[in-house]
Amino acid sequence: MKEKAKQKRPTTPYDDVFRTLIERCRKSTLLFLNEMFRNTGYIETYTGDEKIELLNNEHMGELGKSGADKRISDSHIRVYGRQAVNEFHIECQSTHDDNIIFRIFEYSARMAQEDALENGKLQSDVLEVNFAYSGLLYLKDEGNTPNELKIRIYTPGGAAAYVVPVVRMREYTADDIIDRRLYFLIPFFSFTVYQKFAMLERDEAQRRKHIRDLDRLLVFLQQEEADGKIGTYESIELAEAVEYVEKALITARWPNLKKGVNAYMSGKVLEFHIDKVYKQGREEGREQGREEGVLFTALATARSMFEQGLSFEVVRKCTDKSVTDEQLQEIEKEITGSLMQG
């Protein structure tokens, strides 16, 4: 009997947010990669302006044949750095799972296999496979998550090993996120106090402190956008992601916390949209101001020419097209009437 194709593991709202940030928030992703790999020596430090290419994150078995068992990784991207072009595979994990290291290796092997097939890396009977830089983001941590993962591969020709760095949300404060410009972690900030929800539910002072920390992070994000350090649309994506995660994470089990955070977030996200509309309005206003300035100058020049006795045909030829014939005729009529009265 044929073995059934393995089903993909169920996703969570947090997986969805993670994938959305990878896809839409370039600067946030690049600065997050700096943080994740900063102690490995594997990659250069990114500025946040490098190009990111989204790669296929659905991986087939049996040399890529359709119908085989399929795996969907949380991310698979290529970054075009100043020193090198690197591929990354980052997984987002809500809780500890002993099998995660097997999945990371399996995804990485399939990515390397697909890359070799697509890019013709079989030459002179030598197959070259390049493994992506893998990393892991742990959202919840009950004290049993590792500091890092290691993969060792033993082959007949020798051994190879590499580190899979781990980022754990519980290790970050609001100050850490602000100081290191870790925009990517802002939507997941409430995971830093996840184990304290019962206390936050009971203690209004602590609950208010958590909301103040959320406010500090979002005000920081607004200021970064105002200073041109992050794009308007990216800042909105991040703010909306915060609201989405908060609604999924803080359930009805914590009514006081839920009420306080939801009330704050609804108003704060609205601020981001208002800022966007205001900024667009300023841009449109500047453009409108330039257009109005051209029209004002053209009308004033036309009036001066009519006052000097020049004909309509001459004024028309010398006047900007933003001024209509009707406007010129009205000015000519006004000037002619004034001269006759004089």
Secondary structure as GFF3:
##gff-version 3
##sequence-region A 1 342
A	DSSP	alpha_helix	13	24	.	.	.	ID=ss1
A	DSSP	alpha_helix	26	37	.	.	.	ID=ss2
A	DSSP	beta_strand	51	54	.	.	.	ID=ss3
A	DSSP	beta_strand	58	60	.	.	.	ID=ss4
A	DSSP	beta_strand	70	72	.	.	.	ID=ss5
A	DSSP	beta_strand	77	80	.	.	.	ID=ss6
A	DSSP	beta_strand	85	93	.	.	.	ID=ss7
A	DSSP	alpha_helix	100	118	.	.	.	ID=ss8
A	DSSP	beta_strand	122	123	.	.	.	ID=ss9
A	DSSP	beta_strand	126	127	.	.	.	ID=ss10
A	DSSP	beta_strand	133	138	.	.	.	ID=ss11
A	DSSP	beta_strand	148	155	.	.	.	ID=ss12
A	DSSP	beta_strand	158	168	.	.	.	ID=ss13
A	DSSP	three_ten_helix	169	171	.	.	.	ID=ss14
A	DSSP	alpha_helix	174	179	.	.	.	ID=ss15
A	DSSP	three_ten_helix	183	196	.	.	.	ID=ss16
A	DSSP	alpha_helix	197	202	.	.	.	ID=ss17
A	DSSP	alpha_helix	204	226	.	.	.	ID=ss18
A	DSSP	alpha_helix	232	249	.	.	.	ID=ss19
A	DSSP	alpha_helix	255	307	.	.	.	ID=ss20
A	DSSP	alpha_helix	312	318	.	.	.	ID=ss21
A	DSSP	alpha_helix	325	341	.	.	.	ID=ss22
###
